């Protein structure tokens, strides 16, 4: 199956692009897809374990199963701001 992955914030810098198409086996969970990215792209474990994931513009849980054609957004934590 194929999913479209969107990268935001620092993930965009780590991956080197804002989106990609991924071929995944049927039945892959959100957590498994994130773990795949962690192994392939590097970066700190803390970063990958703290990202939020949205599937088709709805926040997703780690155990949610992805389906062919899904759009997956990987959203790193945001900090900082003006004081």
C-alpha positions, 0 to 999 in steps of 0.5 A: 500500500502507499501513503503520503507522508508530510513532514513539519518543523525540524522533521522537514530538515532531518528528512530533507523534504516536505513530503514523500510517498511510502510503500508499506505492507498492509496492516502497518500501524502508526507506531510502526511507520514512525519507527521505520522513519526513526531507523531510516532518518536518524535524529534523537529518540526523544524527538521521534517518541514525542511527535504527534501524528495525524492521519487524514487531518485527524490526530491518530493513536500509535495503534491505528492501522494505516490504509492505502491512500492515507495522508500522514502528517508527522508533527514534532513538538513545538516550543519557544515563543515570544515573552 
